[in-house]
Amino acid sequence: MRIAVVSSDTVRVDARFGSAQRFLIYELEHDQPAFVAERSSEPLPGEFFDQDMMDWVTDIISDCDLVYSAHIKEKPAKALMNKGIRHIAYQGAIADISLHSRS
């Protein structure tokens, strides 16, 4: 399973989805996250929902099954679901993601 993570320090999931300047991509192998890549992004506009920008962001992580971030607004969460990507609200160490419920 491939996951995308929003992190300000590459150690913890600690940032909102809409503020992501990058996504850290991991493959869950043997129930442990193995780093695959870092993909640049740009924060989503805070004052309004921009579908074109959201489409661009979801294309960046389109090969991922899940995205972990500290928080996500309703419209971006729905847009991810429409692309088949589930969001998990989580704050903590990336290394502990395998211990976190993915349901």
C-alpha positions in Angstrom: 0.0 0.0 0.0 1.4 3.4 -1.0 0.7 6.4 1.3 1.3 10.1 1.1 2.3 12.1 4.2 2.1 15.8 4.9 5.0 16.7 7.2 6.9 19.9 7.9 10.0 18.1 9.2 10.1 14.7 7.5 9.7 13.0 10.9 6.1 13.7 12.0 2.7 14.1 10.4 2.1 17.6 11.7 0.6 19.8 8.9 -2.8 20.4 7.3 -3.5 18.9 3.9 -4.2 22.3 2.4 -0.8 23.7 3.5 1.3 20.9 2.0 4.3 22.2 0.2 5.4 18.6 -0.4 4.2 15.1 0.0 6.4 12.4 1.4 5.6 9.1 -0.3 6.0 5.8 1.5 5.3 2.1 0.7 4.0 0.1 3.6 6.2 -3.0 3.5 6.0 -5.5 6.3 3.8 -3.1 8.1 6.6 -0.4 8.2 6.7 2.7 6.1 9.6 2.6 3.5 10.4 6.0 2.0 9.9 6.2 -1.8 10.0 9.8 -2.9 9.4 13.4 -2.0 7.0 15.3 -4.4 6.7 19.1 -4.4 3.3 20.7 -4.2 1.8 24.1 -3.4 -0.6 25.0 -0.7 -4.3 25.2 -1.6 -5.9 28.6 -1.5 -7.4 29.1 2.0 -10.1 31.6 1.1 -11.9 29.5 -1.6 -11.9 26.0 -3.1 -10.1 25.9 -6.4 -11.0 22.7 -8.3 -8.2 23.0 -10.8 -5.6 23.4 -8.1 -7.1 20.4 -6.2 -7.0 18.3 -9.4 -3.3 19.2 -9.8 -2.6 18.2 -6.2 -4.4 14.9 -6.4 -2.5 14.1 -9.6 0.7 14.4 -7.6 -0.4 11.7 -5.2 -2.7 9.7 -7.6 -0.7 6.5 -7.1 -1.3 6.6 -3.3 -4.1 4.8 -1.5 -4.1 7.0 1.6 -2.9 10.4 2.6 -2.1 11.3 6.1 -2.3 14.8 7.4 -3.2 16.6 10.7 -6.4 18.0 9.2 -8.3 18.4 6.0 -11.3 20.6 5.0 -14.5 19.0 3.7 -14.2 19.9 0.0 -10.6 18.7 -0.4 -11.5 15.4 1.5 -14.4 14.8 -0.9 -12.2 15.6 -3.9 -9.6 13.0 -2.7 -12.4 10.4 -2.2 -13.6 11.0 -5.8 -10.1 10.1 -7.0 -10.1 6.9 -4.8 -7.7 8.3 -2.2 -8.7 8.1 1.5 -7.6 10.7 4.0 -6.5 9.7 7.5 -6.4 12.5 10.1 -3.3 11.7 12.2 -0.6 13.6 14.2 2.5 11.7 15.2 5.6 10.0 14.1 5.7 8.8 10.5 7.5 5.7 11.7 4.4 4.9 13.9 1.9 5.0 11.0 1.8 1.2 10.8 0.5 1.2 14.4 -2.3 3.6 13.6 -5.6 2.3 12.5 -6.1 2.6 8.8 -9.8 1.9 8.9 
